[in-house]
Amino acid sequence: MSDTLSHPEVAAAAAIDPIALEITWNGLKSIADECFLTIMRSAFSTNIKERHDHSTAIADARGRLIAQAENALPIHLASMAGLMTHILAEFGGDIAPGDIFIGNDPHVAGGSHLPDINLAAPIFDGGRLIGFVSNIVHHADVGGAAVGSMSGGLDEIYKEGLRIPIVRLYRRGALVADIQRLLLLNMRLPEERLGDLNAQIAAAQLGRRRIEEIIARIGAPALTATFDAIVERTRMRMQTAIGQLPDGEYSFADVMDDDGAGTEDIRIALTIRKSGSRITFDFAGSDPQVRGNFNMTWNTTQSAVCFALKALLDPEVPNNQGIFDAIEILAEPGTIVNCVAPAAVALRANTSQRVVDIVIGALAQALPDRAIGAANGANTSAVFAGIDPRTGRQYVYLETLGGGMGARMTRDGKDGVQVNITNTSNLPVEAIEQEYPLRVEGYALVENSGGAGRHRGGMGIRRILRPVGHDCEFNGVGERFRNRPWGLFGGEAGAVGSFRLETDAGATVPLSSKATGIRLHADERVVMETPGAGGYGSPAERSDADRAEDVQSGKYSAEFMASHYGA
């Protein structure tokens, strides 16, 4: 099987026919994938239909995550599990066929930030709750003080957008229209929001029908036994991989540039203690939560840690509750990695990227063949908003930009990609210029941005945009704009990112890494450069052929090569 649930170490995890398990497991994965595609093909916003910033999953009646779509985002892993946990805690026995629950709040609804709206539909066999189908979509705007609900400097969650506790959007198959009206009234571009929300509803209803078809075919007892076997085998497989790590204590720390509200060099510290098949991730020594919106809730930290450990130890292990059960995480409430209300969290993806880097950095000595240099360490976001002169209607263009991936023991880092927990697509130039009154005047890799090494780090992206025939607002958020992404084992750090404004008159104005409310005119353009990534191994060990390719490709200047590699 593709995810090898019948791993030899765990073949006896449950008394269930392995062929039947394999067939049902693949059926569940195909349902999650079909729901993912339904959202992608039905959504209105470019952030979903083009960039695929959404996820789908299946959970059991206890709220345990069972299966996630192949292209789902790792950062959404614990958020969907958190939603189901809160539904069961708050509604208990008051859950009926045809219900659909909705929520987004990080502090009371299991979310990770407000733009990610969660939906979950329960599945019944007769009167017995069997499980849930769930999906999560990043909406381009959910209200709040700033267009796009993702600007830097917002210092409490009330400013970040509409907070949705877990409520019913559908009750016994009927839309709760009052709830829907309340939601849409508090969001910009309500027609687009409704289109994306309808795509989520369609996916939830489809997923419920597909699970009911499996129940009709094999029966509810066989399906729930399969759920148990999947989780248990995943846990045992993950613990087997953990057991192969050398016992010991591993530590690492790094910093966030700033929170956009006055706090700089925010420290995240990690100590990993491993003994046998047990592993603990202890974030003692991390800084308190900050005023700005870079805080992480518990489930965001959980998603980042699980992703990093899975990537290092067993990339093909399924994403489900079994991974959660195999590890222990300690994070003091009120810190940057386990914030409490009313902490602002909109830009938590940047912080979770740093947590992934820190886990890799801590385990690099134990796993030098699997560790990579620090990636771009950011989720560089750009929001352009204004009134489209072609239609007279408001628009919001949201995108998060990729950057460099860290170099590996055997090869260079990848250039210009989304890394780690945010594997969204880029928004094509053609889609931007068709959907919005914007012109893309440049889209390229940033020269000299990958850190030198035996294998060089990946390169950042340069994207240049200009409003066409109107003025607009620009909000941009970047990380690793001051603190460079580090290299490993003698590899050098990658380049930092930057924002700047250029005028047709030739002036250049540097912008803050948390640029908020920048008024952009038709004779101006914004240049966004994302960070590169760290190299691996000493630059002196880089082959002559690779050095020649670095220059001939145009990715590195002769001056950079002379400075970092010698003659």
C-alpha positions as CSV (number, residue, x, y, z in Angstrom):
1,M,0.0,0.0,0.0
2,S,1.2,3.5,-0.7
3,D,1.3,4.5,3.0
4,T,2.3,1.1,4.1
5,L,-0.2,0.7,6.9
6,S,0.6,-3.1,6.9
7,H,4.2,-2.2,8.0
8,P,5.9,-5.4,9.3
9,E,6.4,-4.0,12.7
10,V,2.7,-3.5,13.2
11,A,1.1,-6.3,11.2
12,A,-0.7,-7.6,14.2
13,A,-2.0,-4.3,15.5
14,A,-5.6,-5.3,15.1
15,A,-7.5,-8.5,14.3
16,I,-8.8,-7.3,10.9
17,D,-8.3,-8.8,7.5
18,P,-5.4,-6.9,6.0
19,I,-6.8,-6.9,2.5
20,A,-10.1,-5.5,3.7
21,L,-8.2,-2.9,5.7
22,E,-6.2,-1.9,2.7
23,I,-9.3,-1.5,0.5
24,T,-11.2,0.5,3.1
25,W,-8.2,2.7,3.9
26,N,-7.7,3.6,0.3
27,G,-11.4,4.3,0.0
28,L,-11.2,6.7,2.9
29,K,-8.3,8.5,1.3
30,S,-10.1,8.7,-2.0
31,I,-13.1,10.3,-0.3
32,A,-10.9,12.9,1.4
33,D,-9.2,13.6,-2.0
34,E,-12.6,13.9,-3.8
35,C,-13.8,16.4,-1.2
36,F,-10.6,18.4,-1.7
37,L,-11.1,18.5,-5.5
38,T,-14.7,19.5,-5.0
39,I,-13.7,22.6,-3.0
40,M,-11.0,23.4,-5.5
41,R,-13.3,23.2,-8.5
42,S,-16.3,25.0,-6.9
43,A,-14.7,27.8,-5.0
44,F,-14.9,31.5,-6.1
45,S,-11.6,32.9,-4.7
46,T,-8.2,32.5,-6.4
47,N,-6.8,31.6,-3.0
48,I,-8.7,28.3,-3.2
49,K,-9.3,27.5,-6.9
50,E,-5.8,28.4,-7.9
51,R,-3.6,28.3,-4.8
52,H,-5.4,25.4,-3.0
53,D,-5.2,26.8,0.5
54,H,-7.6,24.3,1.9
55,S,-7.7,20.8,3.4
56,T,-10.2,18.0,3.9
57,A,-10.2,15.1,6.4
58,I,-12.2,12.3,8.0
59,A,-12.5,11.7,11.7
60,D,-14.1,9.0,13.9
61,A,-16.9,9.4,16.5
62,R,-14.3,10.3,19.2
63,G,-13.0,13.1,17.1
64,R,-9.8,11.4,16.2
65,L,-8.4,12.3,12.8
66,I,-8.3,9.2,10.5
67,A,-7.5,10.4,7.0
68,Q,-6.4,13.6,5.4
69,A,-6.4,14.4,1.6
70,E,-3.1,13.9,-0.2
71,N,-2.8,17.6,-1.0
72,A,-4.0,18.9,2.4
73,L,-1.8,21.3,4.2
74,P,0.1,20.0,7.2
75,I,-0.6,23.2,9.2
76,H,-4.3,22.3,9.1
77,L,-3.7,18.8,10.6
78,A,-4.4,19.6,14.3
79,S,-7.0,22.4,13.5
80,M,-9.5,19.9,12.0
81,A,-8.9,17.5,14.9
82,G,-9.4,20.4,17.3
83,L,-12.8,21.3,15.7
84,M,-14.2,17.8,16.2
85,T,-12.9,17.7,19.8
86,H,-14.7,20.9,20.6
87,I,-17.9,19.8,18.8
88,L,-18.1,16.7,21.0
89,A,-17.3,18.6,24.2
90,E,-19.9,21.3,23.6
91,F,-22.7,19.4,21.9
92,G,-22.2,15.9,23.1
93,G,-25.4,13.9,22.5
94,D,-27.1,16.9,20.7
95,I,-25.7,16.0,17.3
96,A,-28.2,15.0,14.6
97,P,-28.1,13.7,11.0
98,G,-27.9,16.5,8.5
99,D,-26.1,18.9,10.9
100,I,-23.1,20.9,9.7
101,F,-21.0,22.7,12.3
102,I,-18.9,25.8,11.5
103,G,-16.2,27.5,13.5
104,N,-12.9,29.4,13.2
105,D,-11.9,30.8,16.6
106,P,-8.4,29.7,17.8
107,H,-9.3,30.1,21.4
108,V,-12.7,28.5,21.7
109,A,-13.3,26.5,18.5
110,G,-10.1,24.6,17.9
111,G,-8.9,26.9,15.0
112,S,-5.5,28.3,14.3
113,H,-6.4,31.7,12.9
114,L,-9.6,33.4,11.9
115,P,-9.3,33.2,8.0
116,D,-9.4,29.4,8.3
117,I,-13.0,28.5,8.5
118,N,-13.8,24.9,9.6
119,L,-16.8,22.9,8.6
120,A,-17.7,19.4,10.0
121,A,-20.6,17.1,9.1
122,P,-21.5,14.2,11.4
123,I,-22.0,10.7,9.9
124,F,-24.6,8.4,11.4
125,D,-25.6,4.8,11.0
126,G,-29.2,4.8,12.2
127,G,-29.0,6.6,15.5
128,R,-25.3,5.9,16.1
129,L,-22.6,8.5,15.5
130,I,-19.9,7.0,13.3
131,G,-17.6,9.9,12.6
132,F,-17.3,13.3,10.8
133,V,-16.1,14.7,7.5
134,S,-14.4,17.9,7.8
135,N,-12.8,20.7,5.7
136,I,-11.0,23.9,6.2
137,V,-10.7,26.8,3.8
138,H,-8.6,30.0,4.1
139,H,-11.0,32.8,3.2
140,A,-9.4,35.8,1.6
141,D,-11.1,38.1,4.1
142,V,-13.1,37.5,7.3
143,G,-13.5,41.2,8.3
144,G,-11.5,42.9,11.0
145,A,-9.4,46.1,11.0
146,A,-7.4,45.3,7.9
147,V,-8.4,44.2,4.5
148,G,-7.5,40.5,4.0
149,S,-7.5,39.9,7.8
150,M,-3.7,39.2,7.7
151,S,-1.9,42.4,8.3
152,G,0.9,42.8,10.7
153,G,0.7,44.8,13.9
154,L,-2.8,43.7,15.0
155,D,-2.5,43.4,18.7
156,E,-5.6,41.4,19.8
157,I,-7.8,38.8,18.1
158,Y,-10.8,41.1,18.1
159,K,-9.1,43.2,15.4
160,E,-8.3,40.3,13.2
161,G,-11.8,39.5,12.0
162,L,-15.0,37.7,12.8
163,R,-14.7,35.2,15.6
164,I,-17.0,32.2,15.0
165,P,-17.5,29.8,17.9
166,I,-18.8,26.4,17.0
167,V,-22.4,26.8,15.8
168,R,-24.7,24.9,13.5
169,L,-24.7,26.2,9.9
170,Y,-27.1,23.4,9.0
171,R,-29.6,21.8,11.5
172,R,-31.0,18.4,10.5
173,G,-30.4,19.2,6.8
174,A,-31.8,22.8,6.8
175,L,-29.7,25.9,6.4
176,V,-29.7,28.1,9.5
177,A,-30.1,31.3,7.4
178,D,-29.7,33.7,10.3
179,I,-26.2,32.4,11.0
180,Q,-25.2,32.6,7.4
181,R,-26.4,36.2,7.1
182,L,-24.6,37.2,10.3
183,L,-21.3,35.7,9.0
184,L,-21.5,37.3,5.5
185,L,-22.4,40.7,6.9
186,N,-19.1,40.9,8.8
187,M,-16.9,39.9,5.9
188,R,-15.7,41.9,2.9
189,L,-16.7,40.5,-0.5
190,P,-19.7,38.6,0.8
191,E,-20.5,37.1,-2.6
192,E,-17.0,35.6,-2.9
193,R,-17.2,34.4,0.7
194,L,-20.6,32.7,0.0
195,G,-19.1,31.0,-3.0
196,D,-16.3,29.6,-1.0
197,L,-18.6,28.6,1.8
198,N,-20.9,26.8,-0.6
199,A,-17.9,24.9,-1.9
200,Q,-17.2,23.8,1.6
201,I,-20.8,22.8,2.2
202,A,-20.9,20.8,-1.0
203,A,-17.7,18.9,0.0
204,A,-19.1,18.1,3.4
205,Q,-22.3,16.8,2.0
206,L,-20.4,14.8,-0.6
207,G,-18.1,13.3,2.0
208,R,-21.0,12.3,4.2
209,R,-22.7,10.5,1.3
210,R,-19.5,8.6,0.4
211,I,-18.9,7.4,3.9
212,E,-22.6,6.3,4.1
213,E,-21.9,4.3,0.9
214,I,-19.0,2.5,2.6
215,I,-21.2,1.8,5.7
216,A,-23.8,0.3,3.4
217,R,-21.2,-1.9,1.8
218,I,-19.2,-3.2,4.8
219,G,-21.2,-2.2,7.8
220,A,-20.6,0.3,10.6
221,P,-18.8,-2.2,12.9
222,A,-16.2,-3.0,10.2
223,L,-15.7,0.7,9.5
224,T,-15.1,1.6,13.1
225,A,-12.7,-1.3,13.5
226,T,-10.8,0.0,10.5
227,F,-10.6,3.4,12.1
228,D,-9.1,1.9,15.2
229,A,-6.6,-0.2,13.2
230,I,-5.5,2.8,11.2
231,V,-4.8,4.9,14.3
232,E,-3.1,2.1,16.2
233,R,-0.9,1.0,13.3
234,T,0.1,4.6,12.6
235,R,1.1,5.1,16.3
236,M,3.1,1.9,16.4
237,R,4.8,2.7,13.1
238,M,5.7,6.2,14.3
239,Q,7.0,4.8,17.6
240,T,9.1,2.3,15.7
241,A,10.7,5.2,13.8
242,I,11.3,7.1,17.0
243,G,12.9,4.1,18.5
244,Q,15.6,4.2,15.8
245,L,16.8,7.6,17.0
246,P,19.7,7.6,19.4
247,D,18.6,8.1,23.0
248,G,19.6,11.5,24.3
249,E,18.7,15.2,24.7
250,Y,18.8,17.6,21.8
251,S,18.4,21.4,22.0
252,F,18.1,24.3,19.6
253,A,16.7,27.8,19.6
254,D,16.0,30.5,17.1
255,V,14.2,33.9,16.9
256,M,11.4,35.6,15.1
257,D,12.4,39.0,13.6
258,D,9.6,40.9,15.3
259,D,5.8,40.8,16.0
260,G,5.0,44.1,14.1
261,A,4.0,45.7,17.4
262,G,7.4,46.5,19.0
263,T,8.8,43.2,20.2
264,E,12.0,42.0,18.4
265,D,14.0,38.8,18.3
266,I,11.3,36.6,19.9
267,R,12.9,33.5,21.2
268,I,11.6,30.0,20.6
269,A,13.6,27.3,22.5
270,L,13.2,23.6,22.3
271,T,14.7,20.6,24.1
272,I,13.9,17.1,22.7
273,R,14.3,14.2,25.1
274,K,14.3,10.8,23.6
275,S,14.3,7.4,25.4
276,G,13.4,4.2,23.7
277,S,10.2,4.8,21.7
278,R,9.2,7.8,23.8
279,I,10.0,11.4,22.7
280,T,9.1,14.7,24.3
281,F,9.3,18.1,22.8
282,D,9.8,20.7,25.6
283,F,9.5,24.4,24.7
284,A,10.6,25.6,28.1
285,G,12.6,28.9,27.7
286,S,10.5,30.2,24.9
287,D,9.4,33.9,25.2
288,P,5.9,34.9,26.4
289,Q,3.2,35.6,23.9
290,V,3.5,38.9,22.2
291,R,1.2,41.8,21.4
292,G,1.5,41.3,17.7
293,N,-0.2,38.6,15.7
294,F,2.5,35.9,15.5
295,N,1.4,33.8,18.4
296,M,0.6,30.2,18.1
297,T,-2.2,28.2,19.7
298,W,-1.4,24.7,21.0
299,N,-2.8,22.9,17.9
300,T,-0.6,25.0,15.6
301,T,2.5,24.0,17.5
302,Q,1.3,20.4,17.5
303,S,0.9,20.5,13.7
304,A,4.4,21.9,13.2
305,V,6.1,19.4,15.5
306,C,4.3,16.4,14.0
307,F,5.1,17.6,10.5
308,A,8.8,18.0,11.2
309,L,9.1,14.7,13.0
310,K,7.3,12.8,10.2
311,A,9.4,14.5,7.5
312,L,12.6,13.5,9.3
313,L,11.7,10.0,10.4
314,D,9.0,8.5,8.1
315,P,7.6,10.9,5.4
316,E,5.1,8.3,4.2
317,V,3.4,7.6,7.5
318,P,-0.3,8.7,7.3
319,N,-1.4,12.0,8.8
320,N,-3.8,11.0,11.6
321,Q,-4.3,10.7,15.4
322,G,-1.7,8.0,15.6
323,I,1.1,10.6,15.1
324,F,-0.3,12.7,18.0
325,D,-0.5,9.7,20.2
326,A,3.2,8.8,19.6
327,I,4.7,12.0,21.0
328,E,4.5,14.4,23.9
329,I,4.6,18.2,23.7
330,L,5.2,20.5,26.6
331,A,4.5,24.2,26.1
332,E,3.7,26.6,28.9
333,P,0.3,28.4,28.4
334,G,0.9,32.1,27.7
335,T,4.0,31.6,25.6
336,I,4.6,32.3,22.0
337,V,4.0,28.6,21.2
338,N,0.9,28.2,23.4
339,C,-0.9,31.5,23.6
340,V,-4.1,32.3,25.5
341,A,-6.9,34.7,24.7
342,P,-7.1,37.4,23.6
343,A,-3.7,36.8,21.8
344,A,-3.6,37.7,18.1
345,V,-2.6,34.8,15.9
346,A,-3.3,35.7,12.2
347,L,0.3,35.3,11.1
348,R,1.0,32.1,13.0
349,A,2.2,30.3,9.9
350,N,5.4,32.3,10.0
351,T,6.0,31.1,13.6
352,S,5.1,27.5,12.8
353,Q,7.7,27.6,10.0
354,R,10.3,28.6,12.6
355,V,9.2,25.8,14.9
356,V,9.8,23.3,12.0
357,D,13.3,24.8,11.5
358,I,14.0,24.4,15.2
359,V,12.9,20.8,15.3
360,I,15.2,20.1,12.3
361,G,18.0,22.0,13.9
362,A,17.7,20.1,17.2
363,L,17.8,16.7,15.5
364,A,20.5,17.6,12.9
365,Q,23.3,16.0,14.8
366,A,21.4,12.8,15.2
367,L,20.1,12.8,11.6
368,P,22.7,14.6,9.5
369,D,21.6,12.6,6.4
370,R,18.0,13.8,6.7
371,A,18.3,17.3,8.2
372,I,18.3,20.4,5.9
373,G,19.5,24.0,6.3
374,A,16.9,26.5,7.5
375,A,14.3,27.2,4.9
376,N,13.0,30.7,4.1
377,G,11.3,30.5,7.5
378,A,8.4,32.6,6.5
379,N,5.0,32.6,4.9
380,T,5.5,35.9,3.2
381,S,2.1,37.3,2.6
382,A,0.9,40.1,0.3
383,V,-2.6,41.7,0.2
384,F,-3.6,44.2,-2.5
385,A,-7.1,45.7,-2.2
386,G,-9.0,48.4,-3.8
387,I,-11.9,49.2,-6.2
388,D,-11.6,47.6,-9.6
389,P,-12.0,50.4,-12.2
390,R,-13.4,47.9,-14.6
391,T,-16.4,47.0,-12.5
392,G,-16.6,49.6,-9.7
393,R,-16.5,46.7,-7.2
394,Q,-14.1,46.0,-4.3
395,Y,-11.4,43.3,-4.8
396,V,-9.0,41.6,-2.4
397,Y,-6.0,39.8,-3.8
398,L,-4.3,37.6,-1.2
399,E,-1.2,35.5,-1.8
400,T,1.5,33.9,0.3
401,L,4.8,33.7,-1.5
402,G,7.3,30.9,-1.5
403,G,11.1,31.1,-1.0
404,G,14.2,29.0,-0.6
405,M,14.2,25.5,0.8
406,G,17.2,24.4,2.8
407,A,20.1,22.5,1.2
408,R,20.4,18.8,1.9
409,M,23.2,16.4,2.5
410,T,23.1,15.2,-1.1
411,R,21.8,18.1,-3.1
412,D,21.0,21.8,-3.3
413,G,17.8,23.2,-1.8
414,K,14.8,23.9,-4.0
415,D,14.3,27.4,-5.4
416,G,11.2,29.5,-5.0
417,V,8.9,27.0,-3.4
418,Q,6.4,26.8,-0.5
419,V,8.1,24.8,2.2
420,N,7.2,22.6,5.1
421,I,3.7,23.1,6.4
422,T,2.4,25.5,3.8
423,N,2.4,23.6,0.5
424,T,0.1,25.9,-1.4
425,S,0.5,26.6,-5.1
426,N,1.7,30.0,-6.5
427,L,-0.9,32.2,-8.2
428,P,-0.1,32.3,-11.9
429,V,0.6,35.7,-13.5
430,E,-2.3,35.1,-16.0
431,A,-4.8,34.5,-13.2
432,I,-3.7,37.6,-11.3
433,E,-4.0,39.9,-14.3
434,Q,-7.3,38.4,-15.4
435,E,-9.0,38.5,-12.0
436,Y,-7.6,41.8,-10.6
437,P,-6.7,45.2,-11.9
438,L,-3.0,44.5,-11.3
439,R,0.0,44.0,-13.5
440,V,2.8,41.7,-12.7
441,E,6.0,43.4,-13.9
442,G,8.5,40.9,-12.6
443,Y,8.5,37.3,-11.4
444,A,12.0,35.8,-10.9
445,L,14.4,34.2,-8.5
446,V,16.5,36.5,-6.3
447,E,20.1,36.4,-7.4
448,N,22.6,35.3,-4.7
449,S,19.9,34.5,-2.2
450,G,20.7,30.8,-1.5
451,G,23.3,30.3,1.2
452,A,26.7,29.0,0.0
453,G,27.8,25.4,0.8
454,R,28.8,22.0,-0.5
455,H,25.2,22.1,-1.5
456,R,23.7,25.6,-1.8
457,G,20.4,26.8,-0.2
458,G,17.3,27.4,-2.3
459,M,16.7,30.8,-3.7
460,G,14.0,33.4,-2.8
461,I,11.4,34.9,-5.2
462,R,11.0,38.4,-6.5
463,R,7.5,39.5,-7.5
464,I,6.7,43.0,-8.7
465,L,3.1,44.3,-8.9
466,R,1.6,47.6,-9.9
467,P,-2.1,48.7,-9.8
468,V,-3.6,49.5,-13.2
469,G,-5.7,52.6,-13.6
470,H,-6.4,53.1,-9.9
471,D,-4.9,53.4,-6.4
472,C,-4.9,50.5,-4.0
473,E,-3.8,49.4,-0.6
474,F,-0.9,47.1,0.1
475,N,-0.3,45.1,3.2
476,G,2.7,42.8,3.4
477,V,4.1,40.6,6.1
478,G,7.5,39.0,6.0
479,E,9.8,37.0,8.3
480,R,13.6,36.4,8.1
481,F,13.8,39.9,6.9
482,R,16.5,40.6,9.6
483,N,17.6,37.2,10.8
484,R,19.1,35.1,8.0
485,P,18.1,31.4,7.5
486,W,21.1,29.4,8.9
487,G,23.1,26.7,7.2
488,L,24.2,23.3,8.6
489,F,27.6,21.7,9.0
490,G,29.6,24.7,7.6
491,G,26.9,25.8,5.2
492,E,26.3,29.5,5.0
493,A,23.1,31.4,5.8
494,G,20.7,32.4,3.0
495,A,19.7,36.0,2.2
496,V,17.0,37.9,4.0
497,G,13.8,39.1,2.3
498,S,12.6,42.7,1.7
499,F,9.7,44.9,0.6
500,R,10.2,48.2,-1.2
501,L,8.2,50.7,-3.2
502,E,9.5,52.0,-6.5
503,T,8.2,55.0,-8.4
504,D,8.2,55.8,-12.1
505,A,10.3,58.9,-11.2
506,G,13.1,56.6,-10.0
507,A,12.7,56.8,-6.3
508,T,13.0,53.7,-4.0
509,V,11.3,53.6,-0.6
510,P,12.2,50.7,1.7
511,L,9.1,49.3,3.5
512,S,8.8,47.6,6.8
513,S,8.7,43.8,7.0
514,K,5.2,44.3,8.5
515,A,4.0,46.9,5.9
516,T,0.4,48.0,6.7
517,G,-1.9,50.3,4.9
518,I,0.6,51.4,2.2
519,R,-1.2,53.5,-0.4
520,L,0.0,52.5,-3.8
521,H,-0.6,54.7,-6.9
522,A,-0.7,53.8,-10.6
523,D,2.8,55.2,-11.1
524,E,4.2,53.1,-8.3
525,R,5.0,49.4,-7.9
526,V,5.8,47.1,-4.9
527,V,8.8,44.8,-5.1
528,M,8.6,41.8,-2.9
529,E,11.7,39.6,-2.3
530,T,11.4,36.5,-0.2
531,P,14.2,35.0,1.8
532,G,16.6,32.3,0.5
533,A,17.7,29.3,2.5
534,G,20.7,27.9,4.3
535,G,23.4,25.9,2.7
536,Y,24.8,22.4,3.7
537,G,28.5,21.6,4.2
538,S,31.5,23.8,3.6
539,P,31.5,26.0,0.5
540,A,35.1,24.7,-0.1
541,E,33.6,21.3,-0.8
542,R,31.4,22.4,-3.7
543,S,32.3,20.8,-7.0
544,D,33.8,22.7,-9.8
545,A,30.8,21.7,-12.1
546,D,28.3,23.0,-9.6
547,R,30.2,26.3,-9.2
548,A,30.2,26.7,-12.9
549,E,26.5,26.0,-13.2
550,D,25.8,28.6,-10.4
551,V,27.4,31.3,-12.6
552,Q,26.2,30.2,-16.0
553,S,22.6,29.9,-14.8
554,G,22.6,33.5,-13.8
555,K,21.6,32.6,-10.2
556,Y,24.9,33.8,-8.7
557,S,27.2,36.7,-9.6
558,A,30.9,36.3,-10.2
559,E,31.4,38.6,-7.2
560,F,29.3,36.4,-4.9
561,M,31.2,33.3,-6.0
562,A,34.6,34.9,-5.4
563,S,33.5,36.1,-2.0
564,H,32.0,32.9,-0.8
565,Y,33.9,30.2,-2.7
566,G,37.2,31.8,-3.4
567,A,39.0,31.9,-6.8
